[in-house]
Amino acid sequence: MDNNPKVTIHDIAQRLGITASTVSRALNDNPRISEATRKAVHRAARQMNYQPNNIAAALRHGRSRLIGIIVPTADRAFFASVVRGIEEMANQLGYKVIICQSYDSYEKEVQTIDALLSARVDGVIASIGKNTETFDHYQRVQRAGVPLVLFDRTTDALEVSQVMVDDHLGAYKVVEHLIRQGCRRIAHFTSPKKVSIFKERLRGYADALKDNGLPYDEELVVSSNLQLEDGRESMQRLLGLEHRPDAVFSSSDYGAMGAMQVLKEHGIKIPQEVALAGFSNEPFTSFTDPALTTVDQFSLTMGKRTAEVFFEQLKAGNKNPVPQKIVLKPELIVRASSLRTGPLAGEAGHL
């Protein structure tokens, strides 16, 4: 037996001596209800621990005013900042967000989509996990007529709006900078997964080498999950080569941090012997010793642009707007980890 029966608007109405319809309008801040009544209803709802049934409301009104956001992980500064940008705009427009983590698991992503559709969310905003290679679950979102927008980790396999940074340009800028510092054997940490951002960063790396007359050497390209421990293992592998690299460009700041730890443990000078650069501008990159060169993806801006695209699509309703592809320009942040002694040391800063 349930000892804590769910409080309804009828219970609030009985307590205040008003009708249930008046309570409903007051909870929805209907301007036809006096301010005094609205305050009294909201106060009683809090005291009685009233929890609205959002699914029932969505069925009645066709809108839940809830947006599902799927990120690989919420504990990375990049994703947290993007979510903040989305949430700020959503809240201004009277929407709430449900933040879900896929942990880069395809199965978890599928389960999350099922849960969000069951919760009658008004839309889904997602960054695809590393292990997602088929997109049937996202196609179900589209078939249900629910707006879908992808950010950062996107795919051209779906005809949906996308917001991303120019990963190719960001990687190209990093490698070009390292070459200008005199580096000639530049290694690259990438991911074996079929994720757009890593493919584009690898392409930018390769193009920069080619355009500057340097060969692409397979043994200098190391694939991993790009976490800190992966960066350590990748750097150990590179140090075992007959001719070790004189620079490392990692597709993640965490991988670069792992490489930095190993280089220090071996007494290898950074950047004089091996220059280092990462990607994402995680907060810790400005506090490492030496501070880490990286690429700023303007995560807060990405979140706001994603929200703008989403609400434009939501407003269009059944008009089937043409999918948009928003590409933000990244910024290279040059720090001590890649600046060698000499006149070029003055290159530090934002490029």
N, C-alpha and C positions, 0 to 999 in steps of 0.2 A: 504493500500500500504506500502511496506517495504521501509523506508527511509534510511536504512543502509544495502544495498545489500552485500551479502557475497563476500569477496575478493577471487579470484581464482588465480591459477598459471598463467593463461592467462593474468590477469591484471598485475601481477608482470612482466611477459615477455614483455608486451607492454610498461611498464614504463622504463624498462632497455634496450629495443631494442634487446632482444634475444628470442630464441624459448622457448615454454612452456616445451618441453622435457629437455632443458638445465636447466630451473628453477627446474624441478622435481628432476633431478639428483643432482643439487647443494643442495637442501633442504635435500636430503638423503646422503649428504657428499660423493658422488661418487668420487673416486680418479681420474677419467678421467677428471673431471672439475677442472680448475685452482683454486688455493687458492684465488686469487683476485676476481674471479667470484663468488665463494662460499660466500665470505664475503659480496659482494655486494648484492647477492640474500637474504641472511639472514638479512642484514640490511634493505632492502626494505620490506621484509616480516614483520619485527617488526614494521616499520613505518606505513605500510598499515593495521596492525592488522590482518594479515593472520592467519586463523585457519585451520589446515589440517583436512580432513575428514578421521578419522581413520577407520571408518567402511568400507568406499569405498576402502581404501588402503588394509584393511584386505581381502576384497573380491578379489582384484586384485592379491595380493601377497601370500595369505593364512596365513599371520601372522599379528597380530595387534601390537605385542610387548607390550601388556598390560596384567597384571595379576590381577585378582580380589582377594582381601583378605577380608574375612568375620570374624569379631570378635564380641563377645557379646557387648563390649563397648570399646571405644578407650581411655577413660579417666582414665583407670587403668594402673599403672606403668608396671604391668606384660605384658599386651597385647601391650602396646606402645613399650616396649623393644623387644618383639618378632617381631613385625612389622618392627622395625628398623633393626633387624638382617636380615630379609627377603629382605627388600628394599635395603640394602647396596649391597648385592650380585646381586640382580636384576639389579640395576643401573650399576654395573660394566660390566654386560653382555648386556647392551643396552636395558633393559626392564624398563617400568614404572609400578607402582602399583596403583590400585584403592582400597581405603580402605573403607569398608562398615561396618556399625554397625547394628546388629540384635536386640539389646536391649533385648536379650533372648526371643524374640517373634518368634514363629514358622511361623506365617503369614508373618512377615517382612523378615524372612530368605528366604521363598519361593519367595517373590517379588524380593528380591535381586538377587537370582539365575537367575530369568527370565531376569532381567535387564542386568546382566553380560553376559549371553548367547547372548542377543540381541546386545550387544556391541562387540561381536566377540572376547572376551578375549582369550588369548592363554592358560589359565589355571585358576583354582580356588584353593585357599588355604583357609581353614576354620577351625574355632573352634566352635563346635556345641553349640547352645543356650540351656539354662536349660529347656525350654518348648518344645524342639523338641524331639518327640518320634517316628516319622515315617520319612523315608528318601527317599521318592519318588523323591523329587526335586534334591537330590544329585545323584540319579540313572539316572536322565535325563542328568546330566552333563556327566556321564560316557557313556551313550548311544550316546551322541553327539560326542564322541571321544575326549572330552576335558580333559586334565590331571587334576586330583583331588588329593590333599594331605590334610590330617587332622592333626591338632596339638592340644596338651593339652587336650581339650574335644573331645574325639574320640568315635567311636563305632565299634564293631566287626560285626555289621549288614551289613557293606559295605566292599567289598574287595578292599580296597585302602591302600596306604602307610600312615603310622601314625608316628608322632613324639611326644613323651610324656615324662614326668618324672615318676619315679617309686613312685607313690602316696602311695602305700601300705607300701613300705620301709620308706618313709618320715614320715608317721603317726606312724609306729611301733617305729621308733627312738624317736619321741616325747614322746610317752607314756612310753617307757622304761626309758627314762631320768627322767620323773616325778616320776616313781616308785623308782628309785635310790635316789631321793630326799626325799623319805619317804612318798609320797602320796599314799593313798589306795582307796579313793573314787574319781575316776577321771571321770568327766563328759565330754561329747563330743557334740559339735555343728555340725550338718550335714545338708544336704538338702534333702527334700522329692522327688526331681526330679530324674529322671533316668539318671543322668549324670555320666559317667564312673569315673571321678576323685573323686567324693564324695563317691561313692560306694567303691572305693578302699581305701580311707582314713578311712572309717568306718570299713572295713575289717582289715586294719592294726591296728586300735585301739583295735578291739575285739581280734585279735590274740596276741597282746602284753599282754593284760590282762590275757588271757588263759595261755600263756607260763610262766607267772610269778605267777600263782596260784591265781589270783584275779577273782571274779565273774563278769559277764556281767550283768549290772542292767539296764533294759529298762527305768526306770524313770530318769536315768542320761544321756540318749541320747535324745537331743532336736533337732527337725527339724525346719528349717526356710529358708528364702532366703539368710541368712548369711550376711546381710548388717549391718551397725552400729546399727541402731534401733532394728534390730532383735536380735543382741547380747545383747542389754540392756534388751529386753523383756525375752529372754531366761535365763539370769542371775537372773532376778527378780523371775522367775518361780522356779529356782533351790534353791534360798534362802528361798522359801516358803516350802521346803521339811522338814520333821521331822529331817532328818539327811542330812545336806547340804554337798556338795562335798568339798574336800580339794584341788582340782585342776580342771582346765577346759582346754581342748584342743579343739580349734575351727578350723574347716576346712577352715576358712578364717581369715586373720588378722583383717578385719573390724569387724567381730563378736567378736573377742577377745578384740578389742578396746572398743566396747560397754559394754562388761562384766567388763572391767577395770573401766569404768566410774561409773557403778553401785556399784561395790565393794568399790570404794573410797567414794561415797555418803553415804554408810552405815558404813563407818569407819572400814572396814575390811582390814586388812593388807595383802599386796601382797609382797612377796609370803609366808610369815610366816603362814597365815591362809588359804589363797587360792592361789595356784600357777597358772600361766597363760601361755598359749602357743598358737600361731597361725600357719598360713601356707601361704606362698608366698613371704615373705620378702619384703613387700611393704616399700617404703622409710621412711614412718612415724614411722615404728616399732623401729628404733634406736633412735628416739627422744622422745618417750613416757616416762613417769615417773611412775614406773620403765620401762627401755627399755624392749621391748617384745621379748621373745624367739620365734623363728619361723623357717620355713624351706625354704631354698633357692632353687628355681626351675631352676636357670641358664637360665633365659628367653632369653638373647641375644644369648647364645649358641643354645637354642632351635630354635630360628629364623633362624640362619645360617644353622643348620642341616636340617631344614624344606626346606629351599631354595635349598640346595644341592640335597636332595631327589627329589624335584620338577623338577629341571633342568635335572637331570639324566633321569627322566621319559619323559620330553619334548624331550630330545635328542633321546630317544629310538623310539619315534613316534608310528607307528602302530605295533611295535613288541610285545606289551602287556607285559611289564616287570612284574616280580613277585612282588607283593606288599611288601614293607619293613615295619618292625616295629622297630623303633628306640626308645629305652628306656634309658633316661638319669638318672644318679644316683643323688639323691638330697643330700643336706647337711644341717644338723641340726645346727642352729646358737643359741647357748645358751646365754641368757642374764639374767639380774637381775630379771625379772618377774617370773622366775621359780627356781632361785637359793636360797635355804634356807641356814641359817647360819650353819657353821660347816666345816669340812674338805672338803666336796664335793663342796663347793663354788668355789674351784679352777677349776671346770669343765667348767667354762665360755669359750666360744670361738666356733670355727667351728668343728663339729664332723661328 
